[in-house]
């Protein structure tokens, strides 16, 4: 029963995350017209605010992973079980995808559409490696230092900044990659670009696991196990 509650929380949380991310991109593009910088600012601000309230709301229930890489890094770092990570995975993918479809509906777009926005390039690839690696170091660095209460604000601030300083605009989440394929909006990504994004994110996650183990070892008396 407890695992079912956690999985449901991950599904609902990622569904809302999909609505926030895709909906912010659609609204930003419509409201700002031909001013890309303002549209990006709107999208970044709304995404960061959404992530802040979602983490605070669902962290006590499921840990508010909302990202398969967070779940599996949690296992690799000794904080979670394989059973829970594999249970979270379909809920996260289905939740994000459902959120993208719902965002399309809320803005009067075709509910199901495939993005045509290609993002496959060298700069995008390395941006996703960096964005994912730092995101996971932020999450697990704070977790191991016992600063759980700061995770929501710090992750939100990081996402806001990374949307601006990375050419990929910080997807950093395979479930979001899949969801964004389903919306031909400014936040979309063409299916042909998704494999390179997922590969970059996995590389970033592996790097982050190594960095967390080195900088925040569990045998350090200052580290919270």
Number of C-alpha atoms within 10 A of each C-alpha: 6 9 14 13 12 22 22 18 26 31 24 22 27 30 26 23 25 29 26 23 27 31 28 24 24 23 18 23 21 13 12 14 11 10 11 13 12 15 21 22 16 19 26 26 17 20 24 25 18 18 26 18 14 19 21 17 16 18 20 11 16 22 16 22 22 33 21 21 23 21 23 22 19 20 16 16 16 11 14 14 14 13 10 17 20 13 17 26 21 16 25 30 26 19 27 34 26 23 29 33 24 21 26 23 14 13 13 9 16 14 16 15 15 17 19 18 19 13 20 18 14 9 13 20 21 20 25 28 25 22 27 27 25 20 22 25 22 17 21 25 23 20 19 21 14 15 13 14 12 13 21 22 17 17 20 22 17 17 24 23 16 21 21 15 13 17 16 21 20 24 24 29 22 23 25 27 24 22 27 31 25 26 29 21 22 23 24 26 27 20 19 15 19 19 14 18 27 21 15 23 26 20 17 25 26 17 18 24 18 15 18 20 16 10 11 20 17 17 9 11 8 12 15 15 14
